[in-house]
Amino acid sequence: MLLKDDKIVELIYENDERGLHAAEAKYSGLCHSVAENILALPEDREECVNDTWLALWNSIPPERPTNLCAFIAKLVKNIALKRSRANNTWKRCANYNAAGDDLLELIPSENTVADEYESKRIGEIINAFLAKQIQRDRDVFVLRFWYRDTVPQISASMGLSESLVKSLLSRMKKKLREELREEGIIV
């Protein structure tokens, strides 16, 4: 039987390894899916997932996440992206998933301290933008740009046609671009 997230967090917070094992049992599939969408090599994906459990153990405490699933997804995604950059996988991999580039064209690069502040502001704008969307559209957006799923994967998992998924993504990118411009973000 799988433990509830709050119990898992509590166990890890108390340095009880059962919490980590419960998190792994419950969220291993999610971690492998996210890593697979970012990293080309199976050994990189496996190491990324293993690093995720270590990062989870090391971050609780002091963190006490209220949404464990999102917390773990963010950990594995950040670890996979860091690994991808280190390996330069995006440029040399035939399975390159360009989902991130679709969104990155809307966001200025982060090179200076001022850009870091601007990036935080952009994140807040994107979160507010997503909060205004209907659940289906928000899910499509998150699957594409957070989990880096392909259009066919989104289509299959959500029971939508590929053309509808492409259309939703295109409209949402256009709306987001307009919102960013209204907020003074040059895109």
Summary of the structure (lengths in Angstrom):
residues: 187
radius of gyration: 17.7
end to end distance: 48.1
largest distance: 49.9
contacts: 515
relative contact order: 0.10
helix: 74%
strand: 0%
